[in-house]
């Protein structure tokens, strides 16, 4: 599996050379406590048509280094990573906490993006105090996966993706994020994807993004929860493919 050294060894997964000629690269960034494994259904299918890269943020998954306390640290990391691995414009796809990073990146480095995809995220990231307290205490919270996804979700899918590991530091990071007034300045073509049964970022959060990012479109996935890209991969992938077709 590929690794690149920036300030420390960073792990990323790519699906290899697409089976057909492509004009687009996608970098996927995960959410709180996540890794590249959250995007297995996207790199497998979309990787046949696009150059797909799923990166483990510093201190997450198989990447070395420390997590960042400030949003700019992640955006700077992503800039350096994309320059080192791609060196071209790309579509940035993000989930949950990754959406905060993506929004900041789009505002600071718009010339690097050909498109922006925001999945299960919002312009503000407040975390329920009860959840913060559980992880602050260091207690196990195996029910978290059940809480974040729809009643019909297959728990084995999420176990395989390593979603049962969540970092308290990431929730602290999310809780301080608020770009409610800044997203109106994003010029990048944007796809917002939400889910009807997402308790973390319900559809109203996705609607706010779509209403306030000028060049954006909204897709709501029915009967899916927070990890919609694993629970309903066909619908999510179809939305991404249609969006990319509209911007290239």
PELIN-V312428 format. One record per residue. N is the residue number from 1. RES is the residue in three letters. SS is DSSP state (A for helix, B for strand, O for the rest). D_CENTER is the distance of its C-alpha to the mean C-alpha in whole Angstrom. Layout:
{{N;RES;SS;D_CENTER} {N;RES;SS;D_CENTER}}
This chain:
{{1;UNK;O;20} {2;UNK;O;20} {3;UNK;B;20} {4;UNK;B;20} {5;UNK;B;22} {6;UNK;O;21} {7;UNK;O;22} {8;UNK;O;21} {9;UNK;B;21} {10;UNK;B;17} {11;UNK;B;16} {12;UNK;B;14} {13;UNK;B;15} {14;UNK;B;16} {15;UNK;O;17} {16;UNK;O;20} {17;UNK;O;22} {18;UNK;O;22} {19;UNK;O;25} {20;UNK;O;25} {21;UNK;O;25} {22;UNK;O;22} {23;UNK;O;21} {24;UNK;O;18} {25;UNK;B;15} {26;UNK;B;12} {27;UNK;B;9} {28;UNK;B;6} {29;UNK;B;4} {30;UNK;O;4} {31;UNK;O;5} {32;UNK;O;9} {33;UNK;O;11} {34;UNK;O;9} {35;UNK;O;10} {36;UNK;A;10} {37;UNK;A;12} {38;UNK;A;9} {39;UNK;A;9} {40;UNK;A;13} {41;UNK;A;13} {42;UNK;A;12} {43;UNK;A;13} {44;UNK;A;16} {45;UNK;A;17} {46;UNK;A;15} {47;UNK;O;17} {48;UNK;O;20} {49;UNK;O;20} {50;UNK;O;17} {51;UNK;B;17} {52;UNK;B;13} {53;UNK;B;12} {54;UNK;B;10} {55;UNK;B;10} {56;UNK;O;11} {57;UNK;O;11} {58;UNK;O;14} {59;UNK;O;16} {60;UNK;O;13} {61;UNK;O;14} {62;UNK;O;17} {63;UNK;O;16} {64;UNK;O;19} {65;UNK;O;20} {66;UNK;O;19} {67;UNK;O;16} {68;UNK;O;16} {69;UNK;O;18} {70;UNK;O;17} {71;UNK;A;14} {72;UNK;A;16} {73;UNK;A;16} {74;UNK;A;13} {75;UNK;A;13} {76;UNK;A;16} {77;UNK;A;15} {78;UNK;A;12} {79;UNK;A;15} {80;UNK;A;18} {81;UNK;A;16} {82;UNK;A;15} {83;UNK;A;19} {84;UNK;A;20} {85;UNK;A;18} {86;UNK;O;18} {87;UNK;O;21} {88;UNK;O;20} {89;UNK;O;18} {90;UNK;B;15} {91;UNK;B;12} {92;UNK;B;9} {93;UNK;B;6} {94;UNK;B;2} {95;UNK;B;2} {96;UNK;O;6} {97;UNK;A;7} {98;UNK;A;4} {99;UNK;A;6} {100;UNK;A;9} {101;UNK;A;9} {102;UNK;A;8} {103;UNK;A;11} {104;UNK;A;13} {105;UNK;A;13} {106;UNK;A;13} {107;UNK;A;16} {108;UNK;A;18} {109;UNK;O;17} {110;UNK;A;17} {111;UNK;A;20} {112;UNK;A;17} {113;UNK;B;15} {114;UNK;B;16} {115;UNK;B;14} {116;UNK;B;10} {117;UNK;B;8} {118;UNK;B;7} {119;UNK;B;6} {120;UNK;O;8} {121;UNK;O;8} {122;UNK;O;11} {123;UNK;O;13} {124;UNK;B;15} {125;UNK;O;13} {126;UNK;O;17} {127;UNK;O;17} {128;UNK;O;20} {129;UNK;A;23} {130;UNK;A;24} {131;UNK;A;20} {132;UNK;A;21} {133;UNK;A;24} {134;UNK;A;24} {135;UNK;A;21} {136;UNK;A;23} {137;UNK;O;26} {138;UNK;O;25} {139;UNK;O;26} {140;UNK;O;24} {141;UNK;O;22} {142;UNK;O;22} {143;UNK;O;22} {144;UNK;A;18} {145;UNK;A;17} {146;UNK;A;20} {147;UNK;A;19} {148;UNK;A;15} {149;UNK;O;16} {150;UNK;O;19} {151;UNK;O;22} {152;UNK;O;22} {153;UNK;O;19} {154;UNK;O;21} {155;UNK;A;20} {156;UNK;A;21} {157;UNK;A;18} {158;UNK;A;16} {159;UNK;A;18} {160;UNK;A;18} {161;UNK;O;14} {162;UNK;O;15} {163;UNK;O;13} {164;UNK;O;17} {165;UNK;O;16} {166;UNK;O;15} {167;UNK;O;16} {168;UNK;A;18} {169;UNK;A;17} {170;UNK;A;13} {171;UNK;A;15} {172;UNK;A;17} {173;UNK;A;15} {174;UNK;A;13} {175;UNK;A;16} {176;UNK;O;18} {177;UNK;O;15} {178;UNK;B;17} {179;UNK;O;16} {180;UNK;O;18} {181;UNK;O;21} {182;UNK;O;19} {183;UNK;A;17} {184;UNK;A;20} {185;UNK;A;20} {186;UNK;O;17} {187;UNK;O;19} {188;UNK;O;16} {189;UNK;O;16} {190;UNK;B;13} {191;UNK;B;12} {192;UNK;B;11} {193;UNK;B;11} {194;UNK;B;12} {195;UNK;B;14} {196;UNK;O;18} {197;UNK;O;18} {198;UNK;O;15} {199;UNK;O;17} {200;UNK;O;14} {201;UNK;O;13} {202;UNK;O;16} {203;UNK;A;16} {204;UNK;A;18} {205;UNK;A;15} {206;UNK;A;14} {207;UNK;A;17} {208;UNK;A;18} {209;UNK;A;15} {210;UNK;A;16} {211;UNK;A;20} {212;UNK;A;19} {213;UNK;O;17} {214;UNK;O;20} {215;UNK;O;19} {216;UNK;B;17} {217;UNK;B;17} {218;UNK;B;16} {219;UNK;B;16} {220;UNK;B;16} {221;UNK;B;16} {222;UNK;O;19} {223;UNK;O;20} {224;UNK;O;16} {225;UNK;O;14} {226;UNK;O;11} {227;UNK;O;10} {228;UNK;A;11} {229;UNK;A;10} {230;UNK;A;12} {231;UNK;A;15} {232;UNK;O;15} {233;UNK;A;14} {234;UNK;A;17} {235;UNK;A;16} {236;UNK;A;12} {237;UNK;A;14} {238;UNK;A;17} {239;UNK;A;15} {240;UNK;A;13} {241;UNK;A;16} {242;UNK;A;18} {243;UNK;A;16} {244;UNK;A;16} {245;UNK;A;20} {246;UNK;A;21} {247;UNK;A;20} {248;UNK;O;21}}
